[in-house]
Amino acid sequence: MRSLAILLVSATPGFAASGPFLSLGNTNFIVLLAFLLFVGILVYFKVPGLVGGLLDKRAAGIRAELDEAKALREEAQTVLASFERKQLEVQEQSERIIEQAKEEARIAAQKAKEDIKTSMARRIAAAEEQIASVRARVEKEVRDEAIRVAVTAARDVIVDQMTTETSVRLVDEAIVTVENRLH
């Protein structure tokens, strides 16, 4: 390895060409002169400064882009945090709405139960009134029928037991009663 380094250091352009190094016939010397002239022209026209300036501009542009990217990242994090807060608020609001809806449903169900109880009480009262009315009508019909049967039976008995004398006596009593009541 050490011998390789010595060999590389000792391999100079002067050893590669034949003849004197400082002559225009030596291609290595011409290449060296052209290279030095090229570097001189680059220095004369301040190309290293321009390249450095361009590199500085590029570095400043990259730095500005990095700063902008950091600002955008921070803004994105702020927006994300804002959206997360809004999401939590919306979730809390939806939970409140759900709880309110459950409470309203519970109240509506309880009111419906009370309405059903009231309706059933009214229907029961109406049915009881109908039953009482039917009972009174049936009782009246039974009484009327009993009276009719009793009157018929009494008439039959009176007709069977009535004699002409009893008939005349009853007519006379009825005439006296009517006269008394008229006067």
C-alpha positions, 0 to 999 in steps of 0.5 A: 500500500505504501509503495502504491502511494509512492508510485502515485506521487512519483508519477508526474507529467514530466516522466510521462512524455519524452524529451525536455518538459519545457518545450512546445513539442511536449504535449504535457507542457502544452496541456499544462499551459492550456490548463493554467490559461483556462484557470487564469481566464476563469479567475479574470472573469471572476467565475469562482466568485460567480459560482460562489455567488450562485451557490450562495444564492442556491443555499439561501434559496434552499434555506428560505424553502426550508424556513417556508417548509418549517412555517408551513409545517407549523401552520399545518400543525396549528390547523390540525390542532384546530381541526382536532379541537373542532372535532372534539367540540362537534363530538361533544355537541353530538353527544349533547344532542343525543342525550337531549334526544334521549331525554325528549324521547323519554319524556315523550314516552312518559307523556304517551303513557299518561295520555294512554292512561287518561284515554283508557280512563275516559273509555272506561268511564264512557263504558260504565255510563253506557252500562248504567244507561243500558241497565236503566233501560233494561230495568225500565223495560222489565218494570213496564213488562211486569206492570203490563203483565200485572195489569193484564192479569188483574184485568183478567181476574177482575173480568172473571170476578166482575158481576153486574152489581159490582160493575154498577157499584164501581161506575157509581163510585168512579162518577162520585170521585170524578165529581169530587175532583172537578169541584 
